[in-house]
Amino acid sequence: MSTTPAPLLDSSGPPAGPADIRLIVTDMDGTLLDDAKRISDGLWPVLAELRRRGVLFGPASGRQYATLARQFAEVAEGMVFIAENGAYVVRDGVELSCDPLDRSAAAAIARTARRLVAHGADVGAVVCGKRAAYVERTDEAFLEEVRRYYVEHRIVADVTAVEDDVLKVALFDFGSAEHTTAPALAEFAGTHRVVVSGEHWVDVMNRTANKGAALRGLQRSLGVTPAQTMVFGDYLNDLEMLDAAEWSFAVAGAHPEVIRRARRLAPSNNDDGVVRTIARVLGL
């Protein structure tokens, strides 16, 4: 794979297709959503046309399933949701795959977050279960960030005692997650997957859980090949997903490693890059 992605053809140029695309999966934050966390109005008619053509569309996000299902409630029928960075995949309310985290590991990660706080870091832990996300921290600034990604969340006295299937533990750092919180989780890197999923978020999951693994499982179940798959991403938790599709796009402004890993470039999330690229490649 080339280390320099090929740019997407300008709309004034010749058609980029034809392309036999059967499956389209996109990251949400920084990719499909603009910086104000909004979905473009242009997505909805594109989704209607994809459905008419029999092309399956789905978001792949660190967000919980309940959040994604609410965001796409009007068009959710038949869609696939790759939630919790690939640890949980659902279609039409039916679980397709799940890669839960051992509860003892989840508790250890939460205790690491407590130690960071004790040493002055402005960090909060979110224990992400199937039923809800669980937090101990109760200040409004932190809860505002939690509500953005986890509509089903509960404040509990002790997140290490949660009775739920834990999918991942997410740590929100009001500073730089990549430079502060991620290094503090190094002890888990040998046994688990520690991924920086945004400027302020670090997720810890099973080593086998990632968006790429979820996508490959979905491809196998549907009989769809990487050549028939289009994906979009912008951050480090999207890397494995990019590897699973021949039509892989990094949006402009993506993390440098994502740009190196993707095969092509798309316009930025603030320039409606995902919708424009889908329409361009499929000739909508």
N, C-alpha and C positions, 0 to 999 in steps of 0.2 A: 504494500500500500504506500502510495506517495506520502511524503511528509508535508507536502504543500497541497491543500485541497484545491480542486478545480473550481473556479467561480461559476455560479449559476449564470446562464445566459441572460442578457438584458432582454426586457420585454419587447424591444424593437427588433431583436434578432430572430433567427429561424426557430421553429419549435424545438424544445428540448427532448421531446419524446420521439416516437411513441414508446411508452413504458408500460409493461404489464405489471402494474402495482395492485396487490391484493390486500395489503396490510399497511396501515400508517400509524405510527406511534410517536407521540411527542412528549417531551418534558413540558412542565408547566411554567414554573417561576423562572424568569429570565429568557424563556423560549417562546411559548405560546402566549403567556400573559405579558402585557406591557409593564413598565416600571410602576404603574399605579395599580397593578394586580388585576387588570381588566381583560376580559376576553373580547376580541374584536367582533363587532357586529357582522363582519364579513365571513366569519367562520360558519354561521348557521346555514346559509344557503349552500355552502361548500359541503357541509355534512349531509345535507339532503341529497345532493347530487352523488356523493360517494355511496350513500345507502342505495340509491337507485341503480348504481353500477355494480353493487355487490362488493364494495371495498370496505373492509372493516377498519374502523378508526378507534383509537384509544389513547388516553393520557397515561403517562408513566411518571410517577412523582414520588417525592418523599412525603407528600400529604397522605392523610389517612383515607381509607375507602369512603367513609361517610362524607368527608369534605368533597371529594371528587364527584360522588354520586349527586350531591346537592348542586354542585356547579353545573352539571350536565343533566339535571333532572328532566328537562323537557325533551331530551333526545337520547336518554340513557338506554332505551330498549335496544338490545342487540350489541351495544358497545362493550368493549372490554376495558377494565380498569386495573392497571398495574400500580398498586398502592404501596406505601411504606418502602420505597426504593426497591421494589421487586419482591419483598417478603410475602406479599399477599396479592393474589390475582383473582378477580371476581368478574363474572359476566351474568347479567340478568339475575342478580342476587345469589348466584350459585358459585361457591368457592371452586376455582380451578386449580389453585396451588397455594401452599402455605409453607413457609420455612421459619417456624417459631424459634425464638431464642430461649435457651435454658434460663429458668428463673433465677438460679443462683448467680449466673453471669450478669443478668440484668441488675440484680441487687448490688453486685460488686461495682458495676459501672456507675450506678447511682451514688454509691458511697464515694467514688472518685470525684464526682461532681461536688459532693459536700466538702471534700477536702480542698478542692479548688476555691470554693467560697470561703472556707476558713482561712485561706492564705491570701484573700483579698480579690479574687477574680469575680467578675460580675457575670455569673453563669447560672443557668437553671436547667434541670434535667426534666425530660418528658419521657415517661415509660409508656410506650405505645402498645396497647393491647388490641385485640380484635374488637372488643365491645366499646372501648373508650381509650383516651389518652389520660394519663394520671400525672399530676404534679403536686409538689409540696409548696413551692414558692407561690405567694399570693399577691405580690405587688402588681399594680395595674399595668405597669410598663411591660413586665414579663407576660402577664396574661393576655395582653393585646397581641403579642406575637404568637402565643399559643393558639388563640382563637382564629388567627389567620389560616392556620394549617390543620387544626384539629377541632372541628365544630363539636364533636362529641368528646368532651374532656371533663375530668372530675378532679377536684381538689381533695387530697387525702392527707392524713397525718404522716404516713410513712409509705413512700413509693416502693420500698423494698419488700412490702408485705402484700402487694397487689395480687388478687386472685383472678387472673385472666391469662389467656394465651398471649405472651409477650412477643411482638414481632420485631421490635428494635427499641433501643434507647437513643433518644435524640437530645443533644445538649445545645442550648442556645447561649451564645457568647455575645454580649453587647459590644465587645471589641472585635478582634480578628480571630475567627474560629481556626483558620489555617495555621496561624502563628502562635496561638495561646492554648486553646483547648485541645486541639488534635495532638500536639506533642505530649500532653499530660496523659493521654490515653494509649501511649506507646506500649504499655504492658499488655494490652489486649490485642495488639496488632498481629502477634504470632498465632493466636488461636481464633480470632474473630476478624470481621471486616470493619475497619475504621475508615470512613469516607467523609471528606469535607463536601457537603452537599450544597453549600452556599456561603456567602461571605460571613454569616454569623452562625451557621449550623454545622454540627458534626454528628453523624449517625454511626452507631455501633450495632452490627447485625452478625448473624452467622456468616462464616466465610463463604458459604455457598449461596448466599442471598445477594442478588444485585439485579438491576434492571435487565441486563443482558441475559442472565440465566432465565428470568421470567419470560423474556421475549422468545428465546430459543424453545422453551417448553411450549409456548403458544404456537409457534411456527410448526412444531412437530404435530401438535394436536389438530391443527387446521390443514396441514399439508401444504403450507406456504413456504417458499424458499427464501433465502436471503436476497436473491435477485428480484423477488417480488415484494420486498419489504422496504419501506421508506421510514426513516427516523430522523428526529430533530433533537438537538441538545445544546447545552451551553456550559455545564459545569462538570466537575470531576465524577460525580455519581452517574453521569451519562456515558462514560467511556465504554463500558462493556456492551451497552446497548448499541453504540455506534458500530462496534465490531460485528454485530449480528445482522447487519443490513448492508447491501451493496449501494443502496440509495441513502447514504448517511450524510446529514447536513449539520454543520455547526453554524449557529446564527452569528452574525457580526457582533463583535463585542464579547464573544465567548472566552472562557479561560484558554490561555495559549495552548495547553495540552489537548484540549478538546478540538481546537482548530487544527492541530497537527494530526490528530487521530481521524478526523472526519474525511470523507472523500470529496465533499463539496462544501461550498459556503452558501448561506442564505442571508437575505436581509435581516436586520436586527429585530428583536422582539417589539421595539417601538415603531418599526416600519412594517408591521404586519407580515413579517418574513415567512412564517409557517404557512399562512393562508395563501400568500402570493406564490410561494414555491409549489404548493400542491396544485394550485390552479394552472400554473405554468407547465409543470411536468406532465400533468394529466390532460392538458388542453381543455380545461373546464370553461 
